[in-house]
Amino acid sequence: MKKLTYKSSLLMLMAISLSFVGCKKSSGGKNTSRATGWSINDKNGGFQYNSDFKEQETGPGLVFIEGGTFTMGKVQDDVMHDWNNTPNKQHVQSFYMDETEVTNKMYLEYLDWIKMVFPIDNPNYRQIYLGALPDTLVWRNRLGYNETMTSNYLRHPAYGEYPVVGVNWVQATQFSKWRTDRVNEYVLEREGYIAQDTKIAGVDANSTFSTETYLNAPDMAYGGKIDSVQGKQKSSKDSTNVYARRSSGLILPEYRLPTEAEWEYAAIALVGVREYNNYRGRKKYPWDGDYTRTAKRQIKGDQLANFKQGKGDYGGIAGWSDDGGDITVAVKSYAPNDFGLYDMAGNVAEWVADVYRPIVDDEANDFNYYRGNVYTKNQIDEEGKVVVINPDAIVYDTLPNGRIVARNLPGEISTVAVDDKDTYLRTNFDSSDNRDYRDGDTRSTRQFFEQFAEEEVEGEDASNDKMYNSPKHKVEVDEEGNLVREYDSSDKRTSLINNETRVYKGGSWRDRAYWLDPAQRRYLPQYMATDYIGFRCAMSRVGSKSKQSAKRARH
């Protein structure tokens, strides 16, 4: 009896072991599908996937900002009683942000590339370069002598590491777009998908690289010359490995302007001070404390940012109580905040992506808040292929101040607004342009459609019934290249705010300490530039919230 029990027990243990092994085998490794059991990344073909991907690469110039919750807006008493930054609770996803503001040196690289690819002596391309040039005349003052900065600030190497100014919001977004393509072009070259030095050698207006074109129609990249510039992957026997795909994990998300919520969250940097009051919004500056001077013994009394200290005082007395600059200063002149970001207060104010409205509608959304969404899709031709812009079909926009800028560059995919086919029966959005969604006008009310119908019957224009209806001056260029200006003479305009008015954040070398608080917000038309507004780029993070959460997921 005992012998039989022993054998039975042994057989039972063997069965359990075999079932465990079989179960382990069926679950598969990283190259075996848990859905079908088929092999992944098989050399003979089949489903290809980057199973070795760990986390997103940090792009050039960026630092990682772990997301979290914070109180957006001004909690402390507002002596100006400008209640356009009422406190509200927001959550921001993890992202990346430029360590410093974009410098003159960085922007000159952009201008040099444009001049190389789109020569200014070609009349078809001249406006591309002119439209990207910063406005150096922003330094002029009727009662001040600043001609040295007008002629030297952008290009002289003495100012190379100073933040670029004279750049409007439109130019800042176009720089970000250009930067995305150049960085991804570099990554593809580094990984062997593109031949060495392709990004420089032989690139012209007919063969520029666009990230979206490469991903959506790789055979049309470089103006359809992709075969001649492919790298070592071209000789691979695996035909699926010739082009990098989004699933390869190599292509970085776009460089872009940060949202207002991202900028404010990154500036306040609660990661270094976890006291409850700071979490509730009591932290006043990017650094810890309520004062603009350092309390460290070795450098006690030194200013922690570059700002205007008083009437006629832009830098203190020579040799004493000096903040190191009378205009802007070189980036990294002051200590970074706890996220490792420099000059999140002072030096220059910075453009952010948002369209300005006096309120932040946290009732509508408290996650990755952003006002400015205009949803588009790739334009598809009759053959079902994406439409790529060619050098003869560049579209230029004339800004309200008469400046001409290229809407898209050759080699990029043409986009169109989403239509009712994309929005039908959706609950999360119902139109392409969402910039004025729930901003307080009649379109924000539940009775809007009833009012709209009544106005149509009475023959009135419902578009006039808006809260934010600033003047619409007509500016265009005639056939002879002359500017034709027609001022809006309507007596129904009630505001200077519209969908082209953008937020800028942070204090500058021209501002008092009041504006150094990251909660402060101001606005300016997106086509205007000043000598005290610059910008820095951000990039979304794909995947885990942080390296720690990625580790937990892998284990």
C-alpha positions in Angstrom: 0.0 0.0 0.0 2.8 2.4 1.0 4.7 1.5 -2.2 1.6 2.3 -4.4 1.1 5.6 -2.6 4.8 6.5 -3.2 4.5 5.7 -6.9 1.2 7.6 -7.2 2.8 10.6 -5.5 5.8 10.4 -7.8 3.6 10.2 -10.9 1.6 13.2 -9.6 4.7 15.3 -9.1 5.9 14.4 -12.6 2.6 15.4 -14.1 2.6 18.7 -12.3 6.2 19.4 -13.5 5.3 18.6 -17.1 2.2 20.7 -16.9 4.3 23.6 -15.5 6.8 23.3 -18.3 4.1 23.1 -20.9 2.4 26.1 -19.4 5.7 28.0 -19.4 6.4 27.1 -23.0 2.9 28.1 -24.1 3.3 31.5 -22.5 6.3 32.1 -24.8 9.3 34.4 -24.7 9.6 37.9 -26.0 9.8 36.6 -29.6 6.7 34.3 -29.3 3.2 35.6 -29.6 1.0 35.2 -26.5 -2.0 35.6 -28.7 -1.3 32.9 -31.3 1.9 31.1 -30.3 3.5 32.2 -33.6 7.1 33.4 -33.8 7.7 37.1 -33.8 10.7 38.6 -35.7 11.2 35.4 -37.7 13.8 35.7 -40.4 11.5 33.9 -42.8 8.9 36.7 -42.5 5.8 37.3 -40.4 5.1 39.8 -37.7 8.1 42.1 -37.0 8.3 44.0 -33.6 10.9 45.6 -31.5 10.8 43.3 -28.5 14.0 44.8 -27.1 12.6 48.3 -26.6 13.0 49.6 -23.1 12.2 53.2 -23.0 12.2 56.4 -25.1 15.6 57.9 -26.0 16.1 61.4 -24.6 16.4 63.8 -27.6 19.3 66.3 -27.9 19.0 69.2 -25.5 16.2 67.7 -23.5 15.8 66.7 -19.8 13.2 64.3 -18.5 10.3 65.8 -16.5 8.3 63.2 -14.5 4.6 64.0 -14.6 2.3 64.5 -11.6 -0.3 66.6 -10.0 0.0 70.3 -9.0 -2.0 73.4 -8.3 -1.9 75.5 -11.5 -2.5 79.2 -11.1 -1.7 81.7 -8.4 -2.7 80.8 -4.8 -1.1 83.7 -3.0 -2.7 87.2 -2.9 -2.6 88.9 -6.3 -1.7 92.5 -5.7 -2.7 93.4 -9.2 -6.1 91.8 -8.9 -5.7 90.2 -12.3 -7.7 87.1 -11.8 -6.9 85.3 -15.0 -4.8 82.7 -13.2 -7.3 81.3 -10.7 -5.9 78.2 -9.0 -7.0 74.8 -10.2 -5.8 71.3 -9.8 -4.2 69.7 -12.9 -2.3 66.5 -13.7 0.5 66.5 -16.3 1.9 63.4 -18.0 5.6 62.9 -18.1 7.4 64.7 -20.9 10.8 66.2 -21.9 11.8 69.8 -22.0 14.7 71.8 -23.3 17.4 72.3 -20.6 17.7 75.9 -21.7 16.0 78.4 -23.9 16.7 78.1 -27.6 19.9 80.1 -28.2 21.0 82.3 -31.1 23.5 79.6 -32.0 20.7 77.0 -32.3 18.5 79.3 -34.3 21.4 80.2 -36.7 21.8 76.5 -37.4 18.2 76.5 -38.5 18.7 79.6 -40.7 21.8 78.1 -42.3 20.0 74.9 -43.2 17.2 76.9 -44.8 19.6 79.0 -46.8 21.5 75.8 -47.9 18.4 73.9 -49.0 16.3 76.9 -50.2 18.7 79.4 -51.7 17.6 83.0 -51.2 18.7 83.9 -54.7 15.9 81.7 -56.0 12.8 83.9 -56.0 10.6 80.8 -55.4 12.3 80.2 -52.1 13.3 83.6 -50.9 10.3 84.1 -48.7 11.1 80.8 -46.8 14.3 82.3 -45.4 12.9 85.8 -44.9 9.9 84.4 -43.1 12.1 82.5 -40.6 14.4 85.5 -39.8 14.0 86.9 -36.3 12.9 90.6 -36.1 16.1 92.3 -35.0 14.4 95.7 -34.9 12.6 94.7 -31.7 15.6 96.2 -29.9 14.9 99.7 -31.1 13.4 102.3 -28.7 12.4 105.8 -29.7 14.3 107.3 -26.7 17.0 104.7 -26.3 20.2 103.8 -28.2 20.2 100.0 -28.8 21.6 99.8 -32.4 24.4 97.6 -31.2 21.9 94.8 -30.3 20.0 95.4 -33.5 23.0 94.6 -35.6 24.9 92.2 -33.4 22.7 90.3 -31.0 21.5 87.5 -33.4 24.8 86.8 -35.2 27.8 87.9 -33.2 29.5 85.0 -31.4 29.6 87.0 -28.2 25.8 86.4 -28.0 25.9 82.8 -29.3 24.7 81.2 -26.1 22.2 83.9 -25.3 18.5 83.2 -25.8 17.1 84.1 -29.3 14.5 86.9 -29.2 12.5 88.6 -31.9 10.9 85.3 -32.8 7.1 85.2 -32.9 5.0 82.2 -32.0 4.6 81.1 -35.6 8.3 81.0 -36.2 8.9 79.2 -32.9 6.5 76.4 -33.9 8.2 76.1 -37.4 11.6 75.8 -35.8 10.3 73.0 -33.6 9.0 71.2 -36.7 12.3 71.6 -38.4 14.1 70.3 -35.4 12.0 67.2 -35.3 12.9 66.2 -38.8 16.7 67.0 -38.3 16.9 64.9 -35.1 15.0 61.9 -36.6 17.1 62.1 -39.7 20.2 61.9 -37.5 18.8 58.9 -35.6 18.0 57.0 -38.8 21.5 57.7 -40.1 23.1 56.6 -36.8 21.1 53.3 -36.9 22.0 52.6 -40.5 18.6 53.2 -42.2 20.1 56.2 -44.1 23.5 56.5 -45.6 26.2 58.4 -43.8 26.1 62.2 -44.3 22.8 62.1 -46.2 21.5 64.9 -44.1 24.0 67.3 -45.6 25.3 65.9 -48.9 23.1 66.5 -51.9 20.0 67.7 -50.0 18.1 70.4 -51.9 14.5 71.6 -52.2 13.6 68.5 -54.2 14.9 66.0 -51.7 14.3 67.1 -48.1 13.5 64.7 -45.3 10.2 64.8 -43.4 9.5 62.4 -40.5 5.8 62.0 -41.3 6.5 61.4 -45.0 9.1 58.7 -44.1 6.7 57.0 -41.7 3.6 57.2 -43.9 5.1 56.9 -47.4 8.8 55.9 -47.1 9.2 55.5 -50.9 8.3 59.2 -51.2 10.9 60.4 -48.7 13.7 62.5 -50.0 11.6 63.5 -52.9 11.2 59.8 -54.0 15.0 59.3 -53.9 15.0 57.1 -50.8 16.5 54.1 -52.7 19.7 56.1 -53.4 20.2 57.2 -49.8 19.5 54.0 -47.9 22.1 52.8 -45.5 23.4 49.3 -44.5 19.8 48.0 -44.0 19.4 48.1 -47.8 21.7 45.0 -48.1 19.7 43.1 -45.4 18.0 39.9 -46.6 15.0 40.9 -44.5 12.9 43.1 -46.7 10.8 44.2 -43.8 13.9 45.8 -42.2 14.7 48.3 -45.0 12.7 51.1 -43.5 12.3 52.1 -39.8 8.7 52.0 -38.7 7.0 53.6 -35.8 7.0 50.1 -34.2 10.8 50.2 -34.4 10.8 52.5 -31.5 13.5 54.6 -33.0 11.5 57.6 -34.3 11.2 60.3 -31.6 7.9 62.2 -31.1 7.8 65.7 -32.4 9.6 68.7 -30.8 7.0 71.3 -30.0 6.2 74.2 -27.8 5.2 73.1 -24.2 1.6 73.6 -23.2 1.0 76.2 -20.5 0.3 73.5 -17.9 3.6 71.7 -18.8 5.6 74.9 -18.6 4.2 75.9 -15.3 4.6 72.4 -13.8 8.2 72.2 -15.0 9.0 75.7 -13.7 7.7 75.2 -10.2 9.5 71.9 -9.9 7.8 70.4 -6.9 9.9 67.3 -7.2 12.6 68.8 -5.0 10.3 70.1 -2.2 7.5 67.8 -1.1 6.1 69.8 1.7 2.3 69.9 1.8 2.0 73.7 1.3 4.1 73.6 -1.8 2.0 70.7 -3.2 -1.0 73.0 -2.6 0.6 75.8 -4.7 2.5 77.8 -2.1 5.8 77.6 -3.8 6.4 81.1 -5.3 9.5 80.7 -7.6 11.3 77.9 -9.4 13.7 77.8 -6.5 12.7 77.2 -2.8 12.0 80.3 -0.7 10.1 83.6 -0.9 13.0 85.8 -2.0 15.0 86.4 -5.2 18.4 86.3 -3.5 20.3 83.2 -2.4 20.8 82.4 1.3 23.8 80.2 0.7 26.7 81.4 2.8 29.3 81.5 0.0 27.2 83.6 -2.3 24.7 85.1 0.1 22.7 87.9 -1.4 23.3 87.1 -5.1 20.3 87.2 -7.3 18.8 83.9 -8.5 17.6 85.2 -11.8 18.1 87.9 -14.4 15.2 90.5 -14.0 14.6 94.2 -13.6 15.2 95.0 -9.9 13.6 98.5 -9.9 13.0 101.7 -11.8 16.1 102.1 -14.1 17.8 99.2 -12.4 18.5 96.3 -14.8 21.6 94.9 -13.2 22.4 96.6 -9.9 25.4 98.8 -9.1 28.7 97.9 -10.9 30.7 95.3 -8.9 28.0 94.9 -6.2 24.5 93.5 -6.1 24.8 92.7 -9.7 22.7 90.0 -11.4 25.3 89.5 -14.2 23.5 91.3 -17.1 21.7 94.4 -18.1 19.8 92.7 -21.0 19.7 88.9 -21.5 22.6 86.7 -20.2 24.0 83.5 -21.5 22.0 80.4 -20.7 23.1 78.5 -17.6 24.3 81.6 -15.9 22.1 80.7 -12.9 21.5 77.5 -11.1 18.8 75.2 -12.5 15.6 74.3 -10.7 15.1 70.8 -9.2 14.1 69.4 -12.6 17.5 70.6 -14.0 15.9 73.4 -16.1 17.7 76.7 -16.4 16.1 80.2 -16.5 12.6 79.2 -15.9 12.4 82.6 -14.3 14.1 85.7 -15.7 16.3 86.2 -18.7 13.5 85.9 -21.3 9.8 85.1 -21.1 8.8 82.2 -23.2 6.1 81.3 -25.7 3.9 78.3 -24.9 1.5 76.5 -27.2 -1.8 77.6 -25.7 -4.4 80.0 -27.1 -5.1 82.6 -24.4 -8.3 82.8 -22.5 -8.8 84.5 -19.1 -9.9 81.2 -17.5 -8.5 77.6 -17.4 -11.6 75.4 -17.7 -10.6 72.7 -15.2 -14.3 71.5 -15.1 -14.0 70.4 -18.7 -10.5 68.8 -18.3 -7.9 68.4 -15.6 -5.5 66.1 -17.4 -2.9 67.5 -19.8 -4.8 70.7 -20.1 -4.3 72.6 -23.4 -6.4 75.1 -25.3 -5.4 75.1 -29.0 -6.3 71.8 -30.6 -6.9 72.0 -34.3 -7.3 68.4 -35.5 -6.1 67.6 -39.1 -5.4 64.5 -41.1 -3.2 63.6 -44.1 -4.5 64.6 -47.5 -5.1 61.6 -49.7 -5.2 61.8 -53.5 -7.5 59.8 -55.8 -5.1 56.9 -55.9 -5.2 56.6 -52.1 -1.7 58.0 -51.6 -0.7 60.8 -49.3 -0.1 64.1 -51.0 3.5 65.3 -50.5 4.2 69.0 -51.1 6.5 69.7 -54.0 8.7 72.8 -54.4 6.3 74.3 -56.9 3.3 74.1 -54.6 4.5 75.9 -51.5 1.7 77.9 -49.8 2.6 81.1 -48.1 0.5 82.9 -45.4 0.5 86.7 -45.0 0.4 87.5 -41.3 -1.6 90.5 -40.0 1.6 92.6 -39.8 2.4 91.9 -43.4 5.1 89.3 -42.8 5.0 86.3 -45.2 5.8 82.8 -43.9 5.7 79.4 -45.6 2.9 77.2 -44.3 4.7 74.0 -45.2 8.0 73.1 -46.6 8.6 70.8 -49.7 8.7 67.1 -48.8 6.1 67.4 -46.0 2.7 65.8 -46.2 -0.2 68.1 -46.9 -2.8 68.1 -44.3 -6.5 69.0 -44.2 -9.1 69.6 -41.4 -10.9 66.6 -40.1 -14.5 66.4 -41.3 -17.9 65.0 -40.3 -16.7 61.5 -41.4 -14.2 61.6 -38.6 -16.4 63.2 -36.0 -19.7 61.4 -36.6 -21.1 60.0 -33.4 -18.0 60.8 -31.4 -18.4 62.1 -27.9 -14.9 63.4 -27.3 -14.8 66.0 -30.2 -17.1 67.1 -32.9 -15.1 69.6 -35.0 -11.6 70.3 -36.3 -11.0 73.6 -34.6 -11.4 73.5 -30.9 -9.6 76.7 -29.9 -12.7 78.5 -28.7 -14.4 75.5 -27.1 -16.2 76.5 -23.9 -14.6 79.9 -23.7 -17.7 81.7 -22.5 -19.4 82.8 -25.8 -22.8 81.8 -27.0 -21.4 78.8 -28.7 -20.5 77.5 -25.2 -24.1 77.4 -24.1 -26.6 74.5 -24.4 -29.0 76.8 -26.3 -26.5 77.8 -29.0 -28.2 75.8 -31.8 -31.6 77.3 -31.0 -30.1 80.8 -31.0 -28.2 80.1 -34.2 -31.4 79.0 -35.9 -33.2 82.2 -34.8 -30.4 84.4 -36.0 -30.5 82.7 -39.4 -34.2 83.4 -39.7 -33.6 87.0 -38.8 -30.8 87.3 -41.3 -28.0 88.0 -38.7 -24.5 86.5 -38.7 -24.1 84.2 -35.7 -20.3 84.5 -36.0 -20.5 88.0 -34.6 -22.1 86.8 -31.4 -18.8 85.8 -29.8 -17.1 87.0 -26.6 -13.6 87.0 -28.2 -14.1 88.8 -31.5 -11.0 91.0 -31.9 -10.6 93.2 -35.0 -9.9 91.3 -38.2 -7.7 93.4 -40.4 -7.4 92.3 -43.9 -3.7 92.1 -45.1 -2.7 90.5 -48.4 -0.1 90.8 -51.1 -1.1 91.8 -54.6 0.3 90.4 -57.8 3.0 93.1 -57.9 4.2 92.2 -54.4 2.7 95.2 -52.7 1.0 94.9 -49.3 -2.7 95.8 -49.3 -4.0 96.7 -45.8 -7.6 97.1 -44.9 -8.4 97.9 -41.3 -11.5 96.4 -39.6 -13.9 99.3 -39.0 -16.6 97.2 -37.4 -18.2 98.7 -34.3 -19.1 95.3 -32.9 -15.6 94.3 -31.8 -15.4 94.0 -28.0 -12.1 92.3 -27.3 -8.4 92.2 -28.4 -8.4 88.4 -27.8 -8.9 85.9 -30.6 -7.8 82.4 -31.6 -4.4 83.7 -32.7 -3.6 85.2 -29.3 -1.0 83.0 -27.5 0.2 82.7 -23.9 3.7 83.5 -22.8 5.1 82.6 -19.4 7.8 83.7 -17.0 9.5 86.9 -16.2 12.3 88.4 -18.4 15.2 90.8 -18.1 12.6 93.7 -18.7 10.2 92.5 -15.9 10.0 93.1 -12.2 10.1 90.2 -9.7 6.3 90.0 -9.8 6.4 88.2 -13.1 8.9 85.6 -12.0 6.2 83.5 -10.4 5.5 80.6 -12.8 1.7 81.0 -12.3 1.7 84.4 -14.0 0.5 84.5 -17.5 0.4 87.1 -20.3 -0.6 87.1 -24.0 0.4 88.5 -27.3 -0.8 88.0 -30.9 1.1 85.0 -32.4 2.6 87.1 -35.2 4.3 89.6 -32.9 7.8 89.5 -31.5 9.6 91.4 -28.8 13.1 91.7 -27.3 12.1 89.9 -24.2 10.2 86.8 -25.4 12.1 83.6 -26.4 11.1 79.9 -26.3 12.2 76.4 -25.5 10.9 73.1 -26.9 9.2 70.1 -25.3 8.6 66.5 -26.3 5.9 64.1 -25.2 7.0 60.8 -23.5 5.7 57.6 -24.9 5.3 54.6 -22.6 5.9 54.5 -18.8 5.6 57.5 -16.4 9.2 57.1 -15.4 12.2 54.7 -15.4 11.1 53.3 -12.1 7.6 52.4 -13.4 9.2 50.9 -16.6 11.3 48.7 -14.4 8.3 47.5 -12.4 6.4 46.8 -15.7 9.3 44.6 -17.0 9.5 42.6 -13.8 
